[in-house]
Amino acid sequence: MALAFLSLAVAGLAGSGLLAAMGGVDPGPLSALRALYPAHWALMIYGFTLALIAAEMLGFLSLEWSGRVAPLSVRAAVFLGVLSATALMVLGAEVLGLLVAALTLAVLTAYSVKTLVAPSWAGLPPTHYNYLLAVTPAVFALVSLYAALQELLPLPRMDPGLVGLILPVAAIIAVVTRDIPLLLGVNPARLALKTGGKLRLRAVAAFTISSLGVLLVAFNHWLPGGALLLLGAVTGLASTGLVEALSAAGRAVPREIRVHVASHLALAYAWLAAAGLTAALTGLGYKPPLAVDAYTHMVTLGFMFNVIMGVDAVLLFGHAGIPVTEAPKPTPVPGVLLNLGLLARLAFDAGIAPGGLAAASAVLVGLGIAFFYLRAVRVLAPRVARHLAAARAESSAGAVEAEAFVPARHQKH
C-alpha cells in the first residue's frame, strides 16, 4: 500500500506538470520532474494500480477467503517485482520493466489460482468472482509480455499505455460484483441465486467484452474497441446488482452510505461508457484534439477513481475491523473535486477551453484524491495505533506469564 501511494503521489505530480506544459502554462517547481513525464502512465498502472490490487489480493482478500495472508516469500516477491518493474520503466528500460512485470504477474496469478480458486476456509465453493479475480493478473501478464516482445520481434504494434487500462477495468468489474452487495448489506451469493445466476453471467460477459474493447483500442482499432467498451460498461453496471441490492438493503445500511456508493458507481460506469463512446467516435473520425488523453483519463480518473472513492470510502474501514454501521459518514467533497477536475480536463482536450484550465483541472483532481486518502488515514491511524498498543500489551503480559512458570534457578537475576 505504501508503494502504491508513493507511486500515486509521484505520478500525480509528474502528470500535473505534464498537463500544465501541454496547456502552455509554466509548470513551475514541477518542471523538475520533467524526466518523469513520459513515465506517468507506468507509475499509475504498474506502480499504483498493480501495487494496490496486489496488496488486496495477497492480504485482505487472501485472508478473507483462505483464512491467512499470502506467505512472506510470495508477498516479498510480488513487492520487489512491482518495485523493480516500475523503477526500470521510469529509468527508460521499458522492455526489461515489462518483462519483470510479466514475471511478477505470473507469481500473483499462481498464488491466486492456488488460493482463490479453491474452497474457502469455511468450505464455500469459489464463485465467478474468484475466477475472474484470478484471471485478471494472468490477462495483464500476457499483455505486458506482448508489449515487451513487440519491441524485440516483428509483431503488430500495440500501445503499452492504452493496453495497461485492462488492469483497472478487469479488476474492478471482477470485484464489484461481490463488493457492492456486501457494502449495501446484502449477501452476494443469495443475491446471485435470487436473480437466477443472471448477475454472474453479466459479470463474465462484462469482464470479457470490456477487456477485448480495451485491447482493440490499444491495437488502434478504435471503432470496434469503443463499441465493445460501451457495451461492457452497460453490462458491467447491470452485473453489480446495484438496483437489486438497493431494493433489498432496507435499513440495514445507513442511507448516506447507500447513496454514496450508488452515486459513485453510477458515475464510474457512466465515465466508462463515455470512454467507449469517445473511442468509437475517434474511430469514425470525429475525434477531439487530444482524444487519447480524454479516453485514458475517462477510464482512470472517471471509472477507476470513482469506484475507489465510492467503495473504499466504506471498505477501507471494513478492512480495519470497523463495521459498516460505525464507519464515518462518507463525504461528497473528494468526488466533487475529482469529477469537476476531470470535466475541466476534457474541456481542454476538446479544444474548447484555455490551457490554464488544464492546470486547474490537475489541482482539482489532486486535491480530491489527497482529501480522500488523508481523511481515511486520519480516521484509521488512531485505531491502528490502539490495535498495536493492545498487541504489545498482550505480548508483554504473555511474556510475564511465561516467566512465572520458569523455575527460579533458570531465571536471570
Order of alpha helices (4+ residues) and beta strands (2+ residues): alpha-alpha-alpha-alpha-alpha-alpha-alpha-alpha-alpha-alpha-alpha-alpha-alpha-alpha-alpha-alpha-alpha
